[in-house]
């Protein structure tokens, strides 16, 4: 309520006016003029200014009748002049405790006097409101309902403009995998756009990052682990990687058989980069792509021998069809 000297017409010849009582915040005295008879009604009041209250107002005209509660009508109270104000003491202690509590933060604590204006600035600009969207432009955010109103907010604004907050959920899953870690990385590079190897110092072992969202780590000869923070895209990518790992795991027995048969034929056969097999014979080296069967080698004789041997092995380990047309 705005305190002023304006009169308020109540009914007929009865007029009223509100006056500060100085008791508690919002407390008031009421001066009524009833057919020329001035009646002042008040509860508790104080004529001494407090740390947070103004003194009771003196009516412009003396009342003909004063109605007051018995607290002030029947008792005498000790003047507060020279007596320590308990409210002031409590507020001083509160201020000191707040200063100590927030000493390391950029917090300003003030204790204004009566009627002293205090200006406080708040960042009321929502992130989505910084720029007016063009016609047809897509606006992305969270739809928040409050009572009967709806607002689209950026996730970072939830804790400022609502009672909601956001949290990050970190996932870690361990998957059984006994194949070569390089084979998995090579297969992922074939289906995903961004697969980058991580230095050992950063990941504490062989690892690579997918789409800058998800990390795949080599844990042991029998396990790998996936690490990511939950969001729709990262969850989708993780599901794809898990499906690929499980599919490769089913292919591993076949790969092991192919490797063992090539070792029996050529001796020195190792797993190389991009999932290829490196075959060395008498100083000559051939690179076999297990997926396509292509062989790369400067020695034409070795190249042809490996190609034919791999074709024979493929036919040997290929499952026999259930029906023959």
Secondary structure, DSSP 8 states (H G I E B T S, - for coil): ----S--EEEETTEEEEEEE-SSSTT-EEEEEEETTEEEEEESS--SS--SS-------SS--SEEEE-HHHHH------TTS--HHHHHHHHHHHHHHHHTTTS--------TT-----------GGGSS---TT-----EEEEETTEEEEE-GGGHHHHSS------EEEEEEE--S-HHHHHHHHHHH-S-EEE--HHHHSSSEEEETTTEEEEE-SSSEEEEEEE--HHHHHHHHHHHHHHHHHHHHHHHHHHHHHHHHHHHSEEEE-GGG-EEEEETTEEEEE-TTT--EEES-HHHHHHHHHHHHHHHHHHS---S---
